[in-house]
Amino acid sequence: DINYSDGNRTTEMDCWLGGLPDLQFTDNVKMIQKAHLKRLLDLGVAGFRFDAAKHMPPEVLQEYVTYIDQESGGAAWSYLEVIQDGDTSGEAYREIAPLSDFLVYRSLKSAFSFGGDLRSLPPTAIDDVRSVTFGRNHDTIAALNSHAIDPYDDPSDAYLATAYVLARAGGTPLVFNEDNISAPYVPAGAKFRQIMAQRQAEGKNTAETVLRAVPRPTVIMLERGAEGFFVVNKAAEGLDLPELDLTLTNLEGCYRELRNGFTVAVEQRGDKKFVTRWGSWERGGIEMQGRDALYFVREPFEQCQ
């Protein structure tokens, strides 16, 4: 039997996982598994997720990942599912390949669930900008998994967490397939991430900073240098503030919201900066619906005229 908190790794490494036999990694076993990997690469598979990686010896995983890199010419991308527990940390696996970041998941689940405080963000995360981040995945959904890991009571909370994951600079986002259809802001988040990556490649500042410009537990803003920002409102009710002070931020200029197309202006007024336009020059501050996420990218200022 597996014991995830007995103080050693033996019962996690030498075990049957459910009904899955525990293979001995003899030369013959590794030869057969590499042949399988090679066949998948020849068929055009572009990446691999190693399920239950913490139940496998790190040196064997390293051998397989190295084999994939060699056979694909470095074109295939691999990551490891390592769910941390009392006996397993990610340290033994992090140098092999990126890991599924359940630390981010649990932090976001606490913040985005009913009663959670978004001001607790940024989330705790694996110390690796490559780690695979997600609002939810197949392991955390009760409808798919009778042993789901810390599932959300309300799936729409996970959609908003996914929106946040896409806005971050760090991590490699993984979007559960139906969330891309169920939440209209998720495709906009993917586009936002692409634009930020392009602008970073151009040498522009896209550093991630969590802003607490809106003093509410249900709202959080995140800036990406001066090139864009993200705002999420997890409350059921809408948000309507006539004034929004962004003095202590890098934001300034004109920004376009990717999904809805309206523009926002951030301008200096004396020794402070405010949102002077939100959709039109008739109003400043911020206005958005409940249970929504918005993504803004910087544009030439004439776009706000």
C-alpha positions in Angstrom: 0.0 0.0 0.0 1.1 3.6 -0.7 1.6 5.8 2.4 2.1 9.4 1.4 3.2 10.6 4.9 5.2 7.7 6.5 8.5 9.7 6.4 10.1 7.9 3.5 9.7 7.4 -0.3 9.7 3.6 -0.3 5.9 3.2 -0.3 5.6 5.7 -3.1 8.3 4.3 -5.3 8.0 0.5 -4.7 4.2 0.1 -5.1 1.3 -0.7 -7.3 -0.5 2.5 -8.2 -4.2 1.4 -8.1 -4.3 -1.6 -10.4 -1.1 -0.6 -12.3 1.8 -3.0 -11.8 5.1 -1.6 -10.6 7.7 -2.3 -13.4 11.3 -3.0 -12.7 13.3 -0.7 -14.9 15.6 -3.3 -16.4 17.4 -2.7 -19.7 14.7 -4.6 -21.5 11.8 -2.6 -20.0 13.6 0.7 -20.8 14.3 -0.5 -24.4 10.6 -1.3 -24.9 9.4 2.0 -23.4 11.9 4.0 -25.5 10.6 2.2 -28.6 7.1 3.3 -27.6 8.3 6.9 -27.2 10.0 6.7 -30.6 6.9 5.4 -32.3 4.9 8.3 -30.8 7.4 10.9 -32.0 7.4 9.3 -35.5 3.6 9.7 -35.5 4.0 13.4 -34.8 3.5 13.7 -31.1 4.9 17.0 -30.0 5.0 16.6 -26.2 4.7 14.2 -23.3 3.1 14.4 -19.9 4.6 11.8 -17.5 1.8 10.8 -15.3 2.4 9.9 -11.6 6.1 10.8 -12.1 6.8 10.8 -8.3 6.2 7.0 -8.4 9.1 6.6 -10.8 12.9 6.9 -10.0 14.2 10.4 -11.1 17.1 8.8 -12.9 14.8 6.8 -15.2 12.7 9.9 -16.0 15.9 11.8 -16.8 16.9 9.0 -19.2 13.5 9.1 -20.9 13.4 12.9 -21.2 16.9 13.0 -22.5 16.0 10.3 -25.1 12.9 12.4 -26.2 15.1 15.5 -26.6 17.7 13.6 -28.7 15.2 11.8 -30.9 13.1 15.0 -31.5 16.1 17.3 -31.9 14.8 19.3 -28.9 11.5 20.0 -30.6 9.3 17.9 -28.2 8.3 19.3 -24.8 7.9 17.1 -21.7 6.6 17.8 -18.3 6.1 15.7 -15.1 3.1 15.3 -12.8 4.6 15.5 -9.3 1.9 16.1 -6.7 3.8 17.2 -3.6 2.9 15.5 -0.3 4.4 14.8 3.1 7.1 12.6 1.5 7.6 14.1 -1.9 8.9 17.5 -2.9 9.5 18.7 -6.4 13.2 19.2 -5.8 14.3 15.7 -6.9 12.4 16.2 -10.2 12.6 19.9 -11.1 15.9 19.7 -12.9 14.6 16.9 -15.2 11.6 18.8 -16.7 8.9 21.3 -15.7 6.4 20.1 -13.1 2.7 20.3 -12.7 2.4 23.2 -10.2 -0.1 22.1 -7.6 1.2 24.8 -5.3 -0.2 27.4 -7.6 -3.4 25.4 -7.9 -4.0 25.2 -4.2 -3.2 28.9 -3.7 -5.6 29.9 -6.4 -8.3 27.6 -5.2 -8.1 29.2 -1.7 -8.3 32.7 -3.2 -11.0 32.2 -5.8 -13.3 29.9 -3.9 -16.3 31.5 -2.1 -15.1 33.5 0.9 -11.5 33.5 -0.4 -9.5 36.7 -0.5 -7.8 37.7 -3.8 -5.6 40.0 -1.9 -3.7 36.9 -0.8 -2.2 36.7 -4.3 0.4 36.3 -5.8 0.1 32.5 -5.3 2.7 30.2 -3.8 4.5 28.6 -6.7 7.3 26.2 -7.6 10.5 28.1 -8.1 10.6 27.5 -11.8 9.1 29.8 -14.5 8.5 26.8 -16.7 6.2 25.0 -14.3 2.8 23.9 -15.7 0.1 26.1 -14.1 -3.7 25.7 -14.3 -6.9 26.8 -12.8 -8.0 23.1 -12.8 -7.1 19.9 -14.6 -8.4 16.4 -14.9 -7.0 15.4 -11.5 -9.0 18.2 -9.7 -12.5 17.7 -11.2 -14.9 15.6 -9.1 -17.1 14.7 -12.1 -14.1 13.1 -13.8 -12.3 11.6 -10.9 -13.7 9.9 -7.8 -10.4 10.8 -6.0 -10.3 14.4 -7.2 -7.6 16.5 -5.5 -9.1 19.4 -3.7 -11.9 20.2 -6.2 -13.8 23.4 -6.6 -17.4 23.5 -5.4 -18.2 25.9 -8.2 -16.4 25.3 -11.6 -16.8 28.9 -12.5 -14.4 29.8 -9.7 -11.8 27.7 -11.5 -12.5 29.6 -14.8 -11.6 32.8 -13.1 -8.5 31.2 -11.7 -7.6 30.1 -15.2 -8.0 33.7 -16.3 -5.4 34.7 -13.7 -3.0 31.9 -14.7 -3.1 33.3 -18.3 -2.3 36.8 -17.1 0.8 35.8 -15.2 4.3 36.2 -16.6 5.6 32.9 -15.0 4.5 29.4 -15.7 3.4 27.4 -18.7 -0.4 27.6 -18.7 -2.5 24.5 -19.2 -6.2 25.2 -20.1 -8.7 22.4 -19.5 -10.4 22.0 -22.9 -14.1 22.7 -21.9 -13.0 25.9 -20.0 -11.9 27.4 -23.3 -15.5 27.1 -24.4 -17.4 27.8 -21.2 -15.6 31.0 -20.2 -15.5 33.8 -22.9 -12.6 35.5 -21.3 -10.3 32.5 -21.5 -9.5 32.8 -25.2 -8.8 36.5 -24.6 -6.4 35.5 -21.9 -4.5 33.2 -24.3 -4.2 36.1 -26.8 -3.0 38.5 -24.0 -0.3 36.0 -23.1 0.9 35.8 -26.7 1.0 39.6 -27.0 3.0 39.9 -23.8 5.5 37.3 -24.9 5.9 39.1 -28.2 6.5 42.5 -26.5 8.9 40.9 -24.0 10.9 39.5 -27.0 11.0 43.1 -28.4 12.8 44.2 -25.2 9.8 45.8 -23.5 9.0 45.6 -19.8 6.3 43.0 -19.2 7.2 42.2 -15.6 4.3 40.9 -13.5 3.2 42.9 -10.4 0.0 42.3 -8.4 -1.8 45.6 -7.7 -4.1 46.3 -4.8 -5.5 49.5 -6.3 -9.1 48.3 -5.6 -9.4 47.6 -1.9 -11.8 44.7 -2.1 -11.2 41.0 -1.4 -13.1 40.1 -4.6 -11.0 42.2 -7.0 -7.4 41.9 -8.1 -5.4 43.7 -10.8 -2.1 42.5 -12.3 0.1 44.7 -14.4 2.6 43.5 -17.0 5.1 46.4 -16.9 3.6 49.2 -18.9 2.5 47.0 -21.7 -0.8 45.6 -20.3 -2.9 44.8 -17.3 -5.5 42.3 -16.1 -8.4 42.8 -13.7 -10.8 40.1 -12.3 -13.9 40.5 -10.3 -15.1 37.3 -8.7 -18.0 38.9 -6.9 -21.5 38.2 -8.2 -22.2 41.9 -8.3 -20.6 44.4 -10.7 -17.8 46.8 -9.9 -18.3 50.5 -10.4 -15.8 53.0 -8.9 -15.7 56.6 -10.3 -12.0 57.0 -9.4 -9.0 54.6 -9.7 -5.6 55.8 -8.5 -2.8 54.0 -10.3 0.0 56.3 -9.2 2.3 53.5 -7.8 2.2 51.5 -11.0 4.0 51.4 -14.3 0.7 51.9 -16.2 0.3 55.0 -18.3 -1.2 55.7 -21.7 -4.0 54.0 -23.8 -5.0 50.4 -23.4 -7.5 48.3 -25.4 -9.5 45.5 -23.8 -9.0 42.4 -26.0 -12.4 40.8 -25.8 -14.7 43.8 -25.8 -12.6 46.2 -27.7 -13.1 49.3 -25.6 -10.3 51.6 -24.6 -9.0 52.9 -21.2 -6.6 55.8 -20.5 -4.3 56.2 -17.6 -2.9 59.7 -17.3 -0.9 61.9 -14.9 -2.9 64.5 -13.0 -0.6 66.6 -10.9 1.6 64.2 -8.9 -0.8 61.2 -9.3 -2.0 58.9 -12.1 -5.6 58.0 -12.6 -7.8 56.1 -15.0 -9.3 59.1 -16.9 -11.2 57.2 -19.5 -13.1 53.9 -19.2 -14.8 53.2 -22.4 -15.4 56.9 -23.1 -14.1 60.3 -21.8 -17.4 60.7 -20.0 -16.2 58.5 -17.2 -13.0 57.4 -15.5 -12.4 54.9 -12.7 -13.5 51.3 -13.4 -16.7 49.6 -14.3 -17.1 45.8 -15.0 -19.6 43.0 -14.6 -19.5 40.5 -11.8 -17.8 37.1 -12.4 -15.7 38.6 -15.2 -12.1 39.0 -16.2 -10.7 41.7 -18.6 -7.3 41.9 -20.4 -5.8 45.2 -21.6 -2.9 45.8 -24.0 -1.1 49.1 -24.5 -1.9 50.9 -27.8 -0.8 54.3 -29.3 -2.5 57.1 -27.4 -4.4 58.2 -30.5 -6.5 55.0 -30.1 -8.1 56.6 -27.1 -9.1 59.7 -29.0 
